[in-house]
Amino acid sequence: MASTGQAEALTQKAINQALEGDNIALRLCMERIAPAPKDQPVSFNLPKMNNALDASEAAGRVLEAVSEGLS
C-alpha cells in the first residue's frame, strides 16, 4: 500500500496528466470527483399474491410503471 506521501504524489500526477489532456487520467479523476449516481431501490404497490394470476397482475403493474418511467 502506498504511503501518504506517495498517494499524494500519485494523485497530483493523475491530475497533471488529466490537465495535459490524458483522457484516461481525466476519466479517473472525474470518476472520483463526480461519480456516477448509484441505482436507488424502487417501490411498487403490488397486490397480495395468492395465485399465478395475482403474480401475472403484479408483473403487469411493474412493466407499466417501468414503461412510464416511474420509480
HTML snippet that shows the backbone in 3Dmol.js (N, CA, C, O; Angstrom):
<script src="https://3Dmol.org/build/3Dmol-min.js"></script>
<div id="view" style="width:600px;height:400px;position:relative"></div>
<script>
const pdb = `
ATOM      1  N   MET A   1       0.848  -1.179   0.000  1.00  0.00           N
ATOM      2  CA  MET A   1       0.000   0.000   0.000  1.00  0.00           C
ATOM      3  C   MET A   1       0.893   1.241   0.000  1.00  0.00           C
ATOM      4  O   MET A   1       1.938   1.259   0.650  1.00  0.00           O
ATOM      5  N   ALA A   2       0.483   2.266  -0.723  1.00  0.00           N
ATOM      6  CA  ALA A   2       1.274   3.489  -0.836  1.00  0.00           C
ATOM      7  C   ALA A   2       1.203   4.288   0.456  1.00  0.00           C
ATOM      8  O   ALA A   2       0.183   4.304   1.144  1.00  0.00           O
ATOM      9  N   SER A   3       2.315   4.953   0.769  1.00  0.00           N
ATOM     10  CA  SER A   3       2.319   5.833   1.939  1.00  0.00           C
ATOM     11  C   SER A   3       1.530   7.088   1.603  1.00  0.00           C
ATOM     12  O   SER A   3       1.168   7.317   0.449  1.00  0.00           O
ATOM     13  N   THR A   4       1.266   7.899   2.623  1.00  0.00           N
ATOM     14  CA  THR A   4       0.507   9.135   2.403  1.00  0.00           C
ATOM     15  C   THR A   4       1.205  10.026   1.381  1.00  0.00           C
ATOM     16  O   THR A   4       0.558  10.591   0.499  1.00  0.00           O
ATOM     17  N   GLY A   5       2.520  10.149   1.502  1.00  0.00           N
ATOM     18  CA  GLY A   5       3.267  10.975   0.558  1.00  0.00           C
ATOM     19  C   GLY A   5       3.201  10.438  -0.857  1.00  0.00           C
ATOM     20  O   GLY A   5       3.069  11.201  -1.813  1.00  0.00           O
ATOM     21  N   GLN A   6       3.293   9.122  -0.990  1.00  0.00           N
ATOM     22  CA  GLN A   6       3.210   8.509  -2.316  1.00  0.00           C
ATOM     23  C   GLN A   6       1.812   8.676  -2.899  1.00  0.00           C
ATOM     24  O   GLN A   6       1.662   8.942  -4.092  1.00  0.00           O
ATOM     25  N   ALA A   7       0.794   8.520  -2.064  1.00  0.00           N
ATOM     26  CA  ALA A   7      -0.584   8.675  -2.534  1.00  0.00           C
ATOM     27  C   ALA A   7      -0.816  10.094  -3.031  1.00  0.00           C
ATOM     28  O   ALA A   7      -1.448  10.295  -4.068  1.00  0.00           O
ATOM     29  N   GLU A   8      -0.308  11.073  -2.298  1.00  0.00           N
ATOM     30  CA  GLU A   8      -0.457  12.470  -2.724  1.00  0.00           C
ATOM     31  C   GLU A   8       0.277  12.719  -4.037  1.00  0.00           C
ATOM     32  O   GLU A   8      -0.232  13.414  -4.916  1.00  0.00           O
ATOM     33  N   ALA A   9       1.470  12.151  -4.168  1.00  0.00           N
ATOM     34  CA  ALA A   9       2.245  12.325  -5.400  1.00  0.00           C
ATOM     35  C   ALA A   9       1.534  11.680  -6.587  1.00  0.00           C
ATOM     36  O   ALA A   9       1.480  12.258  -7.673  1.00  0.00           O
ATOM     37  N   LEU A  10       0.990  10.487  -6.380  1.00  0.00           N
ATOM     38  CA  LEU A  10       0.260   9.806  -7.456  1.00  0.00           C
ATOM     39  C   LEU A  10      -1.001  10.573  -7.839  1.00  0.00           C
ATOM     40  O   LEU A  10      -1.338  10.685  -9.017  1.00  0.00           O
ATOM     41  N   THR A  11      -1.689  11.095  -6.837  1.00  0.00           N
ATOM     42  CA  THR A  11      -2.895  11.883  -7.103  1.00  0.00           C
ATOM     43  C   THR A  11      -2.546  13.111  -7.924  1.00  0.00           C
ATOM     44  O   THR A  11      -3.221  13.415  -8.907  1.00  0.00           O
ATOM     45  N   GLN A  12      -1.499  13.819  -7.529  1.00  0.00           N
ATOM     46  CA  GLN A  12      -1.090  15.017  -8.254  1.00  0.00           C
ATOM     47  C   GLN A  12      -0.660  14.674  -9.676  1.00  0.00           C
ATOM     48  O   GLN A  12      -0.943  15.425 -10.610  1.00  0.00           O
ATOM     49  N   LYS A  13       0.021  13.544  -9.843  1.00  0.00           N
ATOM     50  CA  LYS A  13       0.447  13.102 -11.181  1.00  0.00           C
ATOM     51  C   LYS A  13      -0.773  12.862 -12.072  1.00  0.00           C
ATOM     52  O   LYS A  13      -0.790  13.279 -13.230  1.00  0.00           O
ATOM     53  N   ALA A  14      -1.794  12.187 -11.529  1.00  0.00           N
ATOM     54  CA  ALA A  14      -3.014  11.931 -12.303  1.00  0.00           C
ATOM     55  C   ALA A  14      -3.698  13.236 -12.676  1.00  0.00           C
ATOM     56  O   ALA A  14      -4.169  13.390 -13.802  1.00  0.00           O
ATOM     57  N   ILE A  15      -3.755  14.178 -11.739  1.00  0.00           N
ATOM     58  CA  ILE A  15      -4.374  15.480 -12.015  1.00  0.00           C
ATOM     59  C   ILE A  15      -3.601  16.200 -13.111  1.00  0.00           C
ATOM     60  O   ILE A  15      -4.195  16.727 -14.052  1.00  0.00           O
ATOM     61  N   ASN A  16      -2.284  16.224 -12.992  1.00  0.00           N
ATOM     62  CA  ASN A  16      -1.460  16.899 -14.004  1.00  0.00           C
ATOM     63  C   ASN A  16      -1.654  16.278 -15.381  1.00  0.00           C
ATOM     64  O   ASN A  16      -1.779  16.994 -16.375  1.00  0.00           O
ATOM     65  N   GLN A  17      -1.678  14.959 -15.445  1.00  0.00           N
ATOM     66  CA  GLN A  17      -1.871  14.289 -16.734  1.00  0.00           C
ATOM     67  C   GLN A  17      -3.256  14.597 -17.299  1.00  0.00           C
ATOM     68  O   GLN A  17      -3.408  14.793 -18.505  1.00  0.00           O
ATOM     69  N   ALA A  18      -4.259  14.638 -16.432  1.00  0.00           N
ATOM     70  CA  ALA A  18      -5.611  14.975 -16.889  1.00  0.00           C
ATOM     71  C   ALA A  18      -5.644  16.384 -17.462  1.00  0.00           C
ATOM     72  O   ALA A  18      -6.249  16.623 -18.507  1.00  0.00           O
ATOM     73  N   LEU A  19      -4.994  17.311 -16.778  1.00  0.00           N
ATOM     74  CA  LEU A  19      -4.968  18.699 -17.244  1.00  0.00           C
ATOM     75  C   LEU A  19      -4.182  18.859 -18.543  1.00  0.00           C
ATOM     76  O   LEU A  19      -4.397  19.811 -19.293  1.00  0.00           O
ATOM     77  N   GLU A  20      -3.271  17.922 -18.804  1.00  0.00           N
ATOM     78  CA  GLU A  20      -2.489  17.951 -20.046  1.00  0.00           C
ATOM     79  C   GLU A  20      -3.207  17.238 -21.192  1.00  0.00           C
ATOM     80  O   GLU A  20      -2.686  17.166 -22.304  1.00  0.00           O
ATOM     81  N   GLY A  21      -4.404  16.712 -20.920  1.00  0.00           N
ATOM     82  CA  GLY A  21      -5.194  16.106 -21.988  1.00  0.00           C
ATOM     83  C   GLY A  21      -5.203  14.591 -22.024  1.00  0.00           C
ATOM     84  O   GLY A  21      -5.732  14.007 -22.969  1.00  0.00           O
ATOM     85  N   ASP A  22      -4.636  13.941 -21.029  1.00  0.00           N
ATOM     86  CA  ASP A  22      -4.653  12.475 -20.975  1.00  0.00           C
ATOM     87  C   ASP A  22      -6.073  12.024 -20.632  1.00  0.00           C
ATOM     88  O   ASP A  22      -6.542  12.215 -19.511  1.00  0.00           O
ATOM     89  N   ASN A  23      -6.747  11.424 -21.613  1.00  0.00           N
ATOM     90  CA  ASN A  23      -8.154  11.049 -21.428  1.00  0.00           C
ATOM     91  C   ASN A  23      -8.361  10.012 -20.334  1.00  0.00           C
ATOM     92  O   ASN A  23      -9.360  10.067 -19.616  1.00  0.00           O
ATOM     93  N   ILE A  24      -7.447   9.080 -20.197  1.00  0.00           N
ATOM     94  CA  ILE A  24      -7.589   8.057 -19.154  1.00  0.00           C
ATOM     95  C   ILE A  24      -7.448   8.695 -17.776  1.00  0.00           C
ATOM     96  O   ILE A  24      -8.231   8.404 -16.872  1.00  0.00           O
ATOM     97  N   ALA A  25      -6.454   9.562 -17.616  1.00  0.00           N
ATOM     98  CA  ALA A  25      -6.276  10.255 -16.338  1.00  0.00           C
ATOM     99  C   ALA A  25      -7.477  11.154 -16.049  1.00  0.00           C
ATOM    100  O   ALA A  25      -7.920  11.253 -14.905  1.00  0.00           O
ATOM    101  N   LEU A  26      -7.999  11.804 -17.077  1.00  0.00           N
ATOM    102  CA  LEU A  26      -9.168  12.662 -16.904  1.00  0.00           C
ATOM    103  C   LEU A  26     -10.366  11.853 -16.430  1.00  0.00           C
ATOM    104  O   LEU A  26     -11.078  12.259 -15.513  1.00  0.00           O
ATOM    105  N   ARG A  27     -10.581  10.703 -17.065  1.00  0.00           N
ATOM    106  CA  ARG A  27     -11.702   9.855 -16.653  1.00  0.00           C
ATOM    107  C   ARG A  27     -11.519   9.387 -15.210  1.00  0.00           C
ATOM    108  O   ARG A  27     -12.471   9.394 -14.430  1.00  0.00           O
ATOM    109  N   LEU A  28     -10.313   8.983 -14.857  1.00  0.00           N
ATOM    110  CA  LEU A  28     -10.020   8.550 -13.496  1.00  0.00           C
ATOM    111  C   LEU A  28     -10.338   9.659 -12.494  1.00  0.00           C
ATOM    112  O   LEU A  28     -10.984   9.415 -11.475  1.00  0.00           O
ATOM    113  N   CYS A  29      -9.885  10.868 -12.785  1.00  0.00           N
ATOM    114  CA  CYS A  29     -10.143  11.996 -11.877  1.00  0.00           C
ATOM    115  C   CYS A  29     -11.635  12.299 -11.782  1.00  0.00           C
ATOM    116  O   CYS A  29     -12.160  12.505 -10.688  1.00  0.00           O
ATOM    117  N   MET A  30     -12.315  12.326 -12.918  1.00  0.00           N
ATOM    118  CA  MET A  30     -13.744  12.655 -12.912  1.00  0.00           C
ATOM    119  C   MET A  30     -14.561  11.593 -12.194  1.00  0.00           C
ATOM    120  O   MET A  30     -15.553  11.917 -11.541  1.00  0.00           O
ATOM    121  N   GLU A  31     -14.159  10.324 -12.302  1.00  0.00           N
ATOM    122  CA  GLU A  31     -14.881   9.269 -11.591  1.00  0.00           C
ATOM    123  C   GLU A  31     -14.775   9.453 -10.087  1.00  0.00           C
ATOM    124  O   GLU A  31     -15.669   9.044  -9.347  1.00  0.00           O
ATOM    125  N   ARG A  32     -13.681  10.070  -9.625  1.00  0.00           N
ATOM    126  CA  ARG A  32     -13.512  10.311  -8.190  1.00  0.00           C
ATOM    127  C   ARG A  32     -14.199  11.602  -7.755  1.00  0.00           C
ATOM    128  O   ARG A  32     -14.736  11.684  -6.650  1.00  0.00           O
ATOM    129  N   ILE A  33     -14.181  12.614  -8.632  1.00  0.00           N
ATOM    130  CA  ILE A  33     -14.770  13.912  -8.290  1.00  0.00           C
ATOM    131  C   ILE A  33     -16.291  13.868  -8.385  1.00  0.00           C
ATOM    132  O   ILE A  33     -16.985  14.357  -7.494  1.00  0.00           O
ATOM    133  N   ALA A  34     -16.802  13.288  -9.451  1.00  0.00           N
ATOM    134  CA  ALA A  34     -18.250  13.249  -9.692  1.00  0.00           C
ATOM    135  C   ALA A  34     -18.642  11.845 -10.128  1.00  0.00           C
ATOM    136  O   ALA A  34     -18.897  11.617 -11.310  1.00  0.00           O
ATOM    137  N   PRO A  35     -18.694  10.896  -9.189  1.00  0.00           N
ATOM    138  CA  PRO A  35     -19.028   9.522  -9.567  1.00  0.00           C
ATOM    139  C   PRO A  35     -20.450   9.413 -10.112  1.00  0.00           C
ATOM    140  O   PRO A  35     -21.328  10.204  -9.768  1.00  0.00           O
ATOM    141  N   ALA A  36     -20.653   8.424 -10.961  1.00  0.00           N
ATOM    142  CA  ALA A  36     -21.991   8.167 -11.498  1.00  0.00           C
ATOM    143  C   ALA A  36     -22.923   7.827 -10.344  1.00  0.00           C
ATOM    144  O   ALA A  36     -22.526   7.131  -9.409  1.00  0.00           O
ATOM    145  N   PRO A  37     -24.159   8.313 -10.406  1.00  0.00           N
ATOM    146  CA  PRO A  37     -25.092   8.011  -9.313  1.00  0.00           C
ATOM    147  C   PRO A  37     -25.373   6.519  -9.224  1.00  0.00           C
ATOM    148  O   PRO A  37     -25.420   5.814 -10.232  1.00  0.00           O
ATOM    149  N   LYS A  38     -25.553   6.069  -8.033  1.00  0.00           N
ATOM    150  CA  LYS A  38     -25.882   4.659  -7.790  1.00  0.00           C
ATOM    151  C   LYS A  38     -27.379   4.464  -8.004  1.00  0.00           C
ATOM    152  O   LYS A  38     -28.171   5.387  -7.816  1.00  0.00           O
ATOM    153  N   ASP A  39     -27.750   3.265  -8.395  1.00  0.00           N
ATOM    154  CA  ASP A  39     -29.164   2.948  -8.547  1.00  0.00           C
ATOM    155  C   ASP A  39     -29.848   3.028  -7.191  1.00  0.00           C
ATOM    156  O   ASP A  39     -29.258   2.704  -6.160  1.00  0.00           O
ATOM    157  N   GLN A  40     -31.083   3.460  -7.210  1.00  0.00           N
ATOM    158  CA  GLN A  40     -31.884   3.549  -5.998  1.00  0.00           C
ATOM    159  C   GLN A  40     -32.941   2.454  -6.015  1.00  0.00           C
ATOM    160  O   GLN A  40     -33.411   2.061  -7.083  1.00  0.00           O
ATOM    161  N   PRO A  41     -33.317   1.960  -4.837  1.00  0.00           N
ATOM    162  CA  PRO A  41     -34.393   0.964  -4.797  1.00  0.00           C
ATOM    163  C   PRO A  41     -35.691   1.561  -5.345  1.00  0.00           C
ATOM    164  O   PRO A  41     -35.939   2.761  -5.223  1.00  0.00           O
ATOM    165  N   VAL A  42     -36.485   0.730  -5.930  1.00  0.00           N
ATOM    166  CA  VAL A  42     -37.763   1.152  -6.498  1.00  0.00           C
ATOM    167  C   VAL A  42     -38.874   0.420  -5.758  1.00  0.00           C
ATOM    168  O   VAL A  42     -38.776  -0.780  -5.499  1.00  0.00           O
ATOM    169  N   SER A  43     -39.933   1.154  -5.420  1.00  0.00           N
ATOM    170  CA  SER A  43     -41.071   0.548  -4.718  1.00  0.00           C
ATOM    171  C   SER A  43     -42.289   0.530  -5.628  1.00  0.00           C
ATOM    172  O   SER A  43     -42.531   1.476  -6.379  1.00  0.00           O
ATOM    173  N   PHE A  44     -43.037  -0.532  -5.557  1.00  0.00           N
ATOM    174  CA  PHE A  44     -44.277  -0.669  -6.313  1.00  0.00           C
ATOM    175  C   PHE A  44     -45.371  -1.112  -5.353  1.00  0.00           C
ATOM    176  O   PHE A  44     -45.131  -1.918  -4.454  1.00  0.00           O
ATOM    177  N   ASN A  45     -46.564  -0.585  -5.548  1.00  0.00           N
ATOM    178  CA  ASN A  45     -47.722  -1.091  -4.816  1.00  0.00           C
ATOM    179  C   ASN A  45     -48.243  -2.292  -5.591  1.00  0.00           C
ATOM    180  O   ASN A  45     -48.767  -2.160  -6.697  1.00  0.00           O
ATOM    181  N   LEU A  46     -48.089  -3.444  -4.999  1.00  0.00           N
ATOM    182  CA  LEU A  46     -48.483  -4.678  -5.672  1.00  0.00           C
ATOM    183  C   LEU A  46     -49.577  -5.376  -4.879  1.00  0.00           C
ATOM    184  O   LEU A  46     -49.651  -5.240  -3.658  1.00  0.00           O
ATOM    185  N   PRO A  47     -50.419  -6.119  -5.573  1.00  0.00           N
ATOM    186  CA  PRO A  47     -51.471  -6.857  -4.870  1.00  0.00           C
ATOM    187  C   PRO A  47     -50.871  -8.028  -4.088  1.00  0.00           C
ATOM    188  O   PRO A  47     -49.776  -8.505  -4.388  1.00  0.00           O
ATOM    189  N   LYS A  48     -51.613  -8.472  -3.086  1.00  0.00           N
ATOM    190  CA  LYS A  48     -51.211  -9.680  -2.376  1.00  0.00           C
ATOM    191  C   LYS A  48     -51.277 -10.827  -3.376  1.00  0.00           C
ATOM    192  O   LYS A  48     -52.242 -10.944  -4.132  1.00  0.00           O
ATOM    193  N   MET A  49     -50.263 -11.662  -3.380  1.00  0.00           N
ATOM    194  CA  MET A  49     -50.205 -12.738  -4.365  1.00  0.00           C
ATOM    195  C   MET A  49     -50.602 -14.061  -3.727  1.00  0.00           C
ATOM    196  O   MET A  49     -49.907 -14.602  -2.867  1.00  0.00           O
ATOM    197  N   ASN A  50     -51.744 -14.558  -4.182  1.00  0.00           N
ATOM    198  CA  ASN A  50     -52.259 -15.836  -3.696  1.00  0.00           C
ATOM    199  C   ASN A  50     -52.196 -16.924  -4.755  1.00  0.00           C
ATOM    200  O   ASN A  50     -52.270 -18.114  -4.448  1.00  0.00           O
ATOM    201  N   ASN A  51     -52.056 -16.495  -6.021  1.00  0.00           N
ATOM    202  CA  ASN A  51     -52.039 -17.479  -7.102  1.00  0.00           C
ATOM    203  C   ASN A  51     -51.286 -16.906  -8.305  1.00  0.00           C
ATOM    204  O   ASN A  51     -50.791 -15.780  -8.264  1.00  0.00           O
ATOM    205  N   ALA A  52     -51.209 -17.690  -9.357  1.00  0.00           N
ATOM    206  CA  ALA A  52     -50.453 -17.287 -10.544  1.00  0.00           C
ATOM    207  C   ALA A  52     -51.052 -16.058 -11.217  1.00  0.00           C
ATOM    208  O   ALA A  52     -50.316 -15.245 -11.776  1.00  0.00           O
ATOM    209  N   LEU A  53     -52.372 -15.908 -11.173  1.00  0.00           N
ATOM    210  CA  LEU A  53     -52.999 -14.728 -11.778  1.00  0.00           C
ATOM    211  C   LEU A  53     -52.578 -13.460 -11.051  1.00  0.00           C
ATOM    212  O   LEU A  53     -52.365 -12.425 -11.684  1.00  0.00           O
ATOM    213  N   ASP A  54     -52.454 -13.530  -9.721  1.00  0.00           N
ATOM    214  CA  ASP A  54     -52.001 -12.370  -8.955  1.00  0.00           C
ATOM    215  C   ASP A  54     -50.565 -12.005  -9.341  1.00  0.00           C
ATOM    216  O   ASP A  54     -50.232 -10.826  -9.466  1.00  0.00           O
ATOM    217  N   ALA A  55     -49.721 -13.018  -9.528  1.00  0.00           N
ATOM    218  CA  ALA A  55     -48.336 -12.774  -9.936  1.00  0.00           C
ATOM    219  C   ALA A  55     -48.293 -12.138 -11.319  1.00  0.00           C
ATOM    220  O   ALA A  55     -47.476 -11.253 -11.571  1.00  0.00           O
ATOM    221  N   SER A  56     -49.157 -12.580 -12.203  1.00  0.00           N
ATOM    222  CA  SER A  56     -49.220 -12.013 -13.541  1.00  0.00           C
ATOM    223  C   SER A  56     -49.655 -10.550 -13.483  1.00  0.00           C
ATOM    224  O   SER A  56     -49.101  -9.712 -14.195  1.00  0.00           O
ATOM    225  N   GLU A  57     -50.634 -10.239 -12.647  1.00  0.00           N
ATOM    226  CA  GLU A  57     -51.093  -8.854 -12.488  1.00  0.00           C
ATOM    227  C   GLU A  57     -49.968  -7.988 -11.925  1.00  0.00           C
ATOM    228  O   GLU A  57     -49.761  -6.861 -12.375  1.00  0.00           O
ATOM    229  N   ALA A  58     -49.247  -8.515 -10.946  1.00  0.00           N
ATOM    230  CA  ALA A  58     -48.137  -7.764 -10.356  1.00  0.00           C
ATOM    231  C   ALA A  58     -47.068  -7.473 -11.403  1.00  0.00           C
ATOM    232  O   ALA A  58     -46.562  -6.353 -11.476  1.00  0.00           O
ATOM    233  N   ALA A  59     -46.724  -8.459 -12.205  1.00  0.00           N
ATOM    234  CA  ALA A  59     -45.721  -8.265 -13.252  1.00  0.00           C
ATOM    235  C   ALA A  59     -46.189  -7.208 -14.250  1.00  0.00           C
ATOM    236  O   ALA A  59     -45.392  -6.396 -14.719  1.00  0.00           O
ATOM    237  N   GLY A  60     -47.464  -7.220 -14.568  1.00  0.00           N
ATOM    238  CA  GLY A  60     -48.021  -6.214 -15.469  1.00  0.00           C
ATOM    239  C   GLY A  60     -47.900  -4.815 -14.897  1.00  0.00           C
ATOM    240  O   GLY A  60     -47.592  -3.871 -15.624  1.00  0.00           O
ATOM    241  N   ARG A  61     -48.140  -4.671 -13.597  1.00  0.00           N
ATOM    242  CA  ARG A  61     -48.007  -3.354 -12.957  1.00  0.00           C
ATOM    243  C   ARG A  61     -46.563  -2.862 -12.989  1.00  0.00           C
ATOM    244  O   ARG A  61     -46.302  -1.683 -13.227  1.00  0.00           O
ATOM    245  N   VAL A  62     -45.637  -3.773 -12.747  1.00  0.00           N
ATOM    246  CA  VAL A  62     -44.221  -3.397 -12.787  1.00  0.00           C
ATOM    247  C   VAL A  62     -43.847  -2.947 -14.197  1.00  0.00           C
ATOM    248  O   VAL A  62     -43.211  -1.905 -14.358  1.00  0.00           O
ATOM    249  N   LEU A  63     -44.223  -3.699 -15.206  1.00  0.00           N
ATOM    250  CA  LEU A  63     -43.912  -3.325 -16.589  1.00  0.00           C
ATOM    251  C   LEU A  63     -44.544  -1.992 -16.966  1.00  0.00           C
ATOM    252  O   LEU A  63     -43.921  -1.180 -17.650  1.00  0.00           O
ATOM    253  N   GLU A  64     -45.769  -1.763 -16.527  1.00  0.00           N
ATOM    254  CA  GLU A  64     -46.441  -0.496 -16.814  1.00  0.00           C
ATOM    255  C   GLU A  64     -45.687   0.666 -16.175  1.00  0.00           C
ATOM    256  O   GLU A  64     -45.459   1.689 -16.820  1.00  0.00           O
ATOM    257  N   ALA A  65     -45.300   0.513 -14.914  1.00  0.00           N
ATOM    258  CA  ALA A  65     -44.576   1.576 -14.219  1.00  0.00           C
ATOM    259  C   ALA A  65     -43.230   1.854 -14.887  1.00  0.00           C
ATOM    260  O   ALA A  65     -42.841   3.012 -15.043  1.00  0.00           O
ATOM    261  N   VAL A  66     -42.527   0.803 -15.278  1.00  0.00           N
ATOM    262  CA  VAL A  66     -41.228   0.973 -15.934  1.00  0.00           C
ATOM    263  C   VAL A  66     -41.406   1.680 -17.274  1.00  0.00           C
ATOM    264  O   VAL A  66     -40.627   2.570 -17.614  1.00  0.00           O
ATOM    265  N   SER A  67     -42.412   1.295 -18.025  1.00  0.00           N
ATOM    266  CA  SER A  67     -42.624   1.906 -19.338  1.00  0.00           C
ATOM    267  C   SER A  67     -43.007   3.375 -19.225  1.00  0.00           C
ATOM    268  O   SER A  67     -42.783   4.149 -20.156  1.00  0.00           O
ATOM    269  N   GLU A  68     -43.585   3.764 -18.088  1.00  0.00           N
ATOM    270  CA  GLU A  68     -43.946   5.165 -17.857  1.00  0.00           C
ATOM    271  C   GLU A  68     -42.808   5.942 -17.203  1.00  0.00           C
ATOM    272  O   GLU A  68     -42.912   7.150 -16.991  1.00  0.00           O
ATOM    273  N   GLY A  69     -41.729   5.246 -16.886  1.00  0.00           N
ATOM    274  CA  GLY A  69     -40.590   5.909 -16.266  1.00  0.00           C
ATOM    275  C   GLY A  69     -40.772   6.182 -14.789  1.00  0.00           C
ATOM    276  O   GLY A  69     -40.057   7.008 -14.221  1.00  0.00           O
ATOM    277  N   LEU A  70     -41.706   5.512 -14.163  1.00  0.00           N
ATOM    278  CA  LEU A  70     -41.947   5.725 -12.742  1.00  0.00           C
ATOM    279  C   LEU A  70     -40.961   4.930 -11.919  1.00  0.00           C
ATOM    280  O   LEU A  70     -40.485   3.872 -12.330  1.00  0.00           O
ATOM    281  N   SER A  71     -40.668   5.457 -10.760  1.00  0.00           N
ATOM    282  CA  SER A  71     -39.804   4.720  -9.835  1.00  0.00           C
ATOM    283  C   SER A  71     -40.385   4.772  -8.449  1.00  0.00           C
ATOM    284  O   SER A  71     -39.808   4.211  -7.517  1.00  0.00           O
TER     285      SER A  71
END
`;
const viewer = $3Dmol.createViewer("view");
viewer.addModel(pdb, "pdb");
viewer.setStyle({}, {cartoon: {color: "spectrum"}});
viewer.zoomTo();
viewer.render();
</script>
